[in-house]
Amino acid sequence: MSSSRSRSGMNGGLDLPSLTPLPDEEYPRIVDSRRTPDRGYYIALGLVLSVWMITPLSYAYLIWYTLLSPGLSGAAGLTAAIFAAYALTEVLFSIYTLYLTSYVQKPTPPSSLPITTRTNLFLKVLHSGLTYPVPPKGVISHPNGNGNGHGNGDADADADVREAEIEQAEEDFQKGLISVAELYHIRDREYEESVGMRERRRVGKMTEGEKDVITAFVEDEEGEREKKLRDEIEGNVLPNGNRDKWGYEGIADDDGKIIKLHPWDKRAIDFRERLRTWFNHAPWSSIRKENILSWLAWSCYGLPLDEVRKNEEYCEFLDYSLDLLEARTGTDFEEGYTPDVEVLRLTLDPVNARARPLILYALSNLVNTWLREVVYPYQGMGLYREGEIEYLIRIPKDWTPEKGKTVPNALPVVYMHGLGFGLLQSHLLIKHLIKSLPTHPLLIPLSPHTSQSLFHPRHLRPWTRPELVESMKTICKQWGFWDEEARGDKMGGVSMLSHSNGSVAHGWILKDCPKLIKRSTFVDPVVFCLWEGDVCHSFCYRRPATALELLLYYFIACEVGIANYIQRNFDWTENTLFFDEIPNATDPTKTAFFLGGHDIIIDASRVRRYLERHGVTNGIHWDQNAGHGDGLAGSSRDRVVMYVGTGSTSGWEGWLKSGRRRHSLGIDDFVNRGGRRKGE
């Protein structure tokens, strides 16, 4: 499933990465916005047209019936009248959907974030990716040469010296003699010298850095060196260098002075390439200052640039943000505006809603109603409401709040579903959860604004963050899942599983009530690295060129309720989840991330790199060949369900045969505690 290699045996049981490293990213990114559709695209196009054509055919039939068939009578006339009645319904519904599409076009209110919160958030985004990832302790990993070491004796000798230098640096880092930043500078010395980031070494001559080291040993006054060493130790200064050079390399110093990265700094290049996504992957050289300011005005305030310029405070923050962005990208933006560069402003651009026939809504809502009112109640689930949030819940026989807080196989499970067709789309997973985790309570909040629930009063009124969090707290208190006033194990909590957009609600709870969640399972999460724009571009702006992209676009992305939610109510400042907001994020028994290498919505490789940069190792479950949603399909679903219930995926391939029964009986939990019952 995932390409992995075990290292625990050679490193004394340390929690080390088990995945094969991702290949290095290549820049500039070549993104062809005019991709040639493949054969599957045209097959999917036929399916889409067969659904879309129902509405225009209804218009045509109604015109024919009204104007050209006055002589029909008898059975033929009755059949024609029935079809005419249906056609009239579709025609009227199409007019209603045109009204809804027009209704959702109105812009959202401007951001109400306080200036301090907005500043901190923007700085947090800009500082993401500045720190170097820390290699796991005990792992020595260095390049096997630099690619020049064949066919030339001098090159071979240089490569050997270079490799020895890197290996020594690796060992020094493991011993704590150098910082991680210095380690990466040594690894990248040849690159940094070639682009002018540092002075190239010359035989027989010292660099400026080496001269500084020598100068540091010369005392202007007696005892100066000893005092300097003592200050460094007491001040917790990194060894073998000063903080500015080898410590945390940011874009602002302790006094707030902005420090610009070198244009060829790999971190600056990486950020520039990702920022291009917000300009529909336009060449960096074509993006000018006014284009950037237009995007900043939207991303910071949710307003057009002209509106922002009317407010002096807003203008000051915009200028400060521009200076920071220039520092982060290592460039100075040229004056002017490029009209051909498209600036993606999600909540200001027209809502990309497309009409669909009433029968499609009717069928999907009918199936969802049948599942909600008949199938799941038959399987022990009940439908309840807290405020305006509806939810399904199953409480196992003999389950008690005390068991839920102390017995591993009685931990309540909450599932947050993603965008699509609601229960219809999630049915196989819900069925699996009901059958495989019979001793766990199961709670499923129902999200009408992401489920095409046209006839629901909340179809065009998405949940708000306070509403969802408070409702979940109340629900979990009412059913005994969680006690806010208790301490320690007596507080309880839930195992939360979220898929795709469900990770937004998952993130809200983690940020506002982290103690409610004891175990987090993210499958294809959209909440990480939202500032890079991949999710926004893939879901709302990409021109479909494959079957999956076209089906995603027509049947999900441009449905009026979902489009309204994404393009008018999706606030990236609220929905972005930063790594430090996840409790126990590096503990693989408490937090897991299931990602697919062929995801067409999120850039899963970027999410994985983001998590690995912050120290996640065995908590990442990577399937190179999986697409968006494949983690909850087929045998992969077994692995996710096992983790949700047990906090482990060890031996997941055979879990259905015997493991889930043992878990339900509590046998595995008893064995894992060394034969001791809970509390003994």
Helices and strands as residue ranges (DSSP letters): G 8-10, H 39-52, H 54-68, H 74-103, H 115-127, H 153-174, H 180-187, H 189-194, H 208-216, H 224-234, H 243-246, H 266-275, G 276-279, G 284-286, H 289-301, H 305-308, H 312-329, H 358-370, I 371-375, H 376-378, E 382-386, E 389-394, H 401-406, G 408-410, E 413-416, H 423-436, E 442-446, G 448-450, H 465-478, G 488-491, E 494-499, H 502-512, G 514-516, E 517-523, G 530-532, H 534-536, I 537-541, H 547-552, I 553-557, H 560-568, H 572-575, G 579-581, E 591-596, H 604-613, E 620-623, G 630-632, H 636-646, G 652-654, I 655-659, H 660-665, H 667-672
